[in-house]
Amino acid sequence: MDGLTGKVAIITGGAKGIGAATARGLVAAGGRALIADIDVEAGAALAAELGDAAASETTDVTDDAAIAACVGRAEAAFGGIDGLVNGAVLFKDDGLDSSRERWLAGFDCNIVGPAHMVEAAAPAMRRRGGGSVVSFSSIAAKFGQRGRGVYPATKAAIRQLTRNQAMHHAADRIRVNLVSPAWTWTTPIIDAAGGDRAKADRVAADYHPLGRVADAEEVAAAVLFLLSDNARFITGIDLPVDGGYAISGPDQGTPTQYRLSE
Ligand SMILES: NC(=O)c1ccc[n+]([C@@H]2O[C@H](COP(=O)([O-])OP(=O)(O)OC[C@H]3O[C@@H](n4cnc5c(N)ncnc54)[C@H](O)[C@@H]3O)[C@@H](O)[C@H]2O)c1
């Protein structure tokens, strides 16, 4: 992808999944990545794989001192910051029975984390004359589901947080956008499917008109587009990368009259 040469981005949650695919894609496109994750080993291994264009920093996005250290490390290692990907996520969710502790932990990682990351990185992006932030919502934020509470609520909340961040930072040419995946072949789906990709694709075909789960690289491609100069007039949007999940109604594309005439 063009429009990324020389760009420096912090990628929280960058050690695995969509964040790791984004780090690989950014470096392949001539950019540099600071992998900021609580998974120290996976982050260091990915940085070693990517060479001089990457570094890893142990960063817990629920810890403001760690956030400040992460921003300082990116500037020290690469001379500035052009982008931020808020990929760190807590999926844990006990539905509507979730304890107060569980609710607060979900919102701390998935909402307060991205909110504080953006404010911590914004001064460095301003010094570069602008920047781009990409956070994640989810298909989970668009429909009611039984048995879920915390995670979908955080993914709905980030849609409004993103609008406010986009408006607030627009004057400094810092763009803030969302990517909304559906089922993607990363940790939560791999774990739920017991590592069986064929099974995941088969079950996903009922919900995703394109007939399968996404690869992390396919979601990362949208993140990289929004990070790049190709998206320089786009801010405040929520870009679905969901194989058509969100356009499929309860009839799954078969009009009522066809069903009634069967
Ligand atoms: N995988 C899917 O099916 C799917 C669907 C919709 C939305 N999403 C969204 O995509 C984004 C990326 O998810 P993924 O699927 O790549 O997940 P993943 O679990 O594969 O990777 C998440 C990374 O975040 C790190 N992390 C967790 N807590 C952290 C913290 N407090 N501080 C720093 N790092 C932390 C983990 O160590 C891990 O490396 C998330 O925001 C998620 O909500 C994923």
The ligand as an SDF file (V2000), in Angstrom:
LIG
                    3D

 44 48  0  0  0  0  0  0  0  0999 V2000
  -11.4330  -11.0260   16.1090 N   0  0  0  0  0  0  0  0  0  0  0  0
  -12.6560  -10.6690   15.8660 C   0  0  0  0  0  0  0  0  0  0  0  0
  -13.5010  -11.5040   15.4390 O   0  0  0  0  0  0  0  0  0  0  0  0
  -13.0770   -9.2420   16.0610 C   0  0  0  0  0  0  0  0  0  0  0  0
  -14.3930   -8.8900   15.7030 C   0  0  0  0  0  0  0  0  0  0  0  0
  -14.8030   -7.5780   15.8770 C   0  0  0  0  0  0  0  0  0  0  0  0
  -13.9260   -6.6300   16.4000 C   0  0  0  0  0  0  0  0  0  0  0  0
  -12.6530   -6.9840   16.7300 N   0  0  0  0  0  0  0  0  0  0  0  0
  -11.7870   -5.9490   17.2970 C   0  0  0  0  0  0  0  0  0  0  0  0
  -10.5160   -5.9620   16.7010 O   0  0  0  0  0  0  0  0  0  0  0  0
   -9.5450   -5.4470   17.6140 C   0  0  0  0  0  0  0  0  0  0  0  0
   -8.3320   -6.3570   17.6300 C   0  0  0  0  0  0  0  0  0  0  0  0
   -8.7420   -7.6200   18.1480 O   0  0  0  0  0  0  0  0  0  0  0  0
   -8.0310   -8.9970   17.7740 P   0  0  0  0  0  0  0  0  0  0  0  0
   -9.0740   -9.8810   17.2430 O   0  0  0  0  0  0  0  0  0  0  0  0
   -6.8100   -8.7450   16.9770 O   0  0  0  0  0  0  0  0  0  0  0  0
   -7.6440   -9.5110   19.2600 O   0  0  0  0  0  0  0  0  0  0  0  0
   -6.4180  -10.3920   19.7910 P   0  0  0  0  0  0  0  0  0  0  0  0
   -6.8880  -10.9580   21.0850 O   0  0  0  0  0  0  0  0  0  0  0  0
   -5.9060  -11.3350   18.7510 O   0  0  0  0  0  0  0  0  0  0  0  0
   -5.2740   -9.3010   20.0710 O   0  0  0  0  0  0  0  0  0  0  0  0
   -5.4660   -8.3550   21.0790 C   0  0  0  0  0  0  0  0  0  0  0  0
   -4.1290   -7.9450   21.6770 C   0  0  0  0  0  0  0  0  0  0  0  0
   -4.4020   -6.9850   22.7100 O   0  0  0  0  0  0  0  0  0  0  0  0
   -3.4900   -7.2080   23.7700 C   0  0  0  0  0  0  0  0  0  0  0  0
   -4.0180   -6.6020   24.9990 N   0  0  0  0  0  0  0  0  0  0  0  0
   -5.0460   -7.0350   25.7750 C   0  0  0  0  0  0  0  0  0  0  0  0
   -5.2130   -6.2020   26.8210 N   0  0  0  0  0  0  0  0  0  0  0  0
   -4.2770   -5.2230   26.6960 C   0  0  0  0  0  0  0  0  0  0  0  0
   -3.9400   -4.0850   27.4710 C   0  0  0  0  0  0  0  0  0  0  0  0
   -4.5960   -3.7900   28.6170 N   0  0  0  0  0  0  0  0  0  0  0  0
   -2.9440   -3.2790   27.0500 N   0  0  0  0  0  0  0  0  0  0  0  0
   -2.2480   -3.5780   25.9080 C   0  0  0  0  0  0  0  0  0  0  0  0
   -2.5150   -4.6660   25.1560 N   0  0  0  0  0  0  0  0  0  0  0  0
   -3.5140   -5.4760   25.5400 C   0  0  0  0  0  0  0  0  0  0  0  0
   -3.3650   -8.7400   23.8330 C   0  0  0  0  0  0  0  0  0  0  0  0
   -2.2030   -9.1430   24.5360 O   0  0  0  0  0  0  0  0  0  0  0  0
   -3.3380   -9.0900   22.3420 C   0  0  0  0  0  0  0  0  0  0  0  0
   -2.0180   -9.1300   21.8450 O   0  0  0  0  0  0  0  0  0  0  0  0
  -10.2520   -5.3570   18.9880 C   0  0  0  0  0  0  0  0  0  0  0  0
  -10.5570   -4.0110   19.2940 O   0  0  0  0  0  0  0  0  0  0  0  0
  -11.5260   -6.1510   18.7920 C   0  0  0  0  0  0  0  0  0  0  0  0
  -12.5850   -5.6420   19.5740 O   0  0  0  0  0  0  0  0  0  0  0  0
  -12.2100   -8.2730   16.5840 C   0  0  0  0  0  0  0  0  0  0  0  0
  1  2  1  0
  2  3  2  0
  2  4  1  0
  4  5  1  0
  4 44  2  0
  5  6  2  0
  6  7  1  0
  7  8  2  0
  8  9  1  0
  8 44  1  0
  9 10  1  0
  9 42  1  0
 10 11  1  0
 11 12  1  0
 11 40  1  0
 12 13  1  0
 13 14  1  0
 14 15  2  0
 14 16  1  0
 14 17  1  0
 17 18  1  0
 18 19  2  0
 18 20  1  0
 18 21  1  0
 21 22  1  0
 22 23  1  0
 23 24  1  0
 23 38  1  0
 24 25  1  0
 25 26  1  0
 25 36  1  0
 26 27  1  0
 26 35  1  0
 27 28  2  0
 28 29  1  0
 29 30  1  0
 29 35  2  0
 30 31  1  0
 30 32  2  0
 32 33  1  0
 33 34  2  0
 34 35  1  0
 36 37  1  0
 36 38  1  0
 38 39  1  0
 40 41  1  0
 40 42  1  0
 42 43  1  0
M  CHG  2   8   1  16  -1
M  END
$$$$
